[in-house]
Amino acid sequence: MIIDPAQLDTLSVYKLLVGAVVPRPIAWVSSRSRDGILNLAPFSFFTVASREPPMLALSIGPRTGGESYPKDTLTNLREQQQFVINIVSVSLANAMHETSMNHLPDVDEFVRAGVTPVRCEVVDVPRVAEAKISMECSVEHMLKLGSDYLVIGRMLRYHVQDELLSDGRIDILGLDPLGRMAGNFTRIESLFDLPLNDS
Ligand SMILES: Cc1cc2nc3c(=O)[nH]c(=O)nc-3n(C[C@H](O)[C@H](O)[C@H](O)COP(=O)(O)O)c2cc1C
């Protein structure tokens, strides 16, 4: 089957994208509003964008309820130019999910999610204490790309739980990262090397 996305409506194209690009990691983004309200929200349109200097990319879409104002994360990143990406372990899945709801901008989403804000080193935005990995970022570029905004963040500090790091490598099974599929989620249950054995 060959599909021309130009012949489809937006939702159908979205379904094809999120079913093909799987599993996706989740950036759990902390940010602060102009009024000092703390915000958290998950973004699975997320990846590494540069190794040196280290940069990360995420894509923020429009609100789905028909509202014309931007998502709080986009507003905060535009205004404050800084944010933190926290990695979601499976143990944090429910807390992360709570922050994907359409909360009003005056709601502190750390409180709503029941997670602990901890001061960062160089950005004036807290990280999630319960996250095993967090990355402090400044906004390097913000690009309007079709319906979405592509945000490139420069990673300024890397926080990692001590037990997770050995010989400079992350213990992936210890991290137990939550993956986003199309509508549902996955976790890593096995790791293997290539080539696979025939047996
Ligand atoms: C696992 C997961 C991944 C998501 N990924 C994205 C994404 O990549 N881009 C996006 O715009 N919204 C994404 N969303 C929806 C936002 O998290 C949601 O719109 C949230 O309310 C935005 O919050 P904010 O207004 O506080 O920024 C995702 C939701 C979930 C549960």
The ligand as an ORCA input file, in Angstrom:
! r2SCAN-3c Opt
* xyz 0 1
  C       3.545     10.034     26.356
  C       3.091     11.331     25.781
  C       3.824     11.942     24.788
  C       3.445     13.181     24.254
  N       4.200     13.737     23.273
  C       3.881     14.947     22.789
  C       4.707     15.563     21.792
  O       5.726     15.034     21.357
  N       4.345     16.804     21.347
  C       3.236     17.446     21.833
  O       2.947     18.580     21.423
  N       2.446     16.881     22.784
  C       2.752     15.667     23.269
  N       1.970     15.094     24.235
  C       0.828     15.847     24.771
  C       1.288     16.874     25.829
  O       2.011     16.253     26.865
  C       0.057     17.582     26.404
  O      -0.525     18.367     25.386
  C       0.337     18.427     27.624
  O      -0.883     18.796     28.226
  C       1.103     19.709     27.316
  O       1.238     20.358     28.549
  P       1.579     21.891     28.722
  O       0.403     22.698     28.223
  O       1.769     22.003     30.213
  O       2.833     22.169     27.941
  C       2.287     13.835     24.745
  C       1.518     13.212     25.742
  C       1.904     11.964     26.250
  C       1.088     11.303     27.320
*
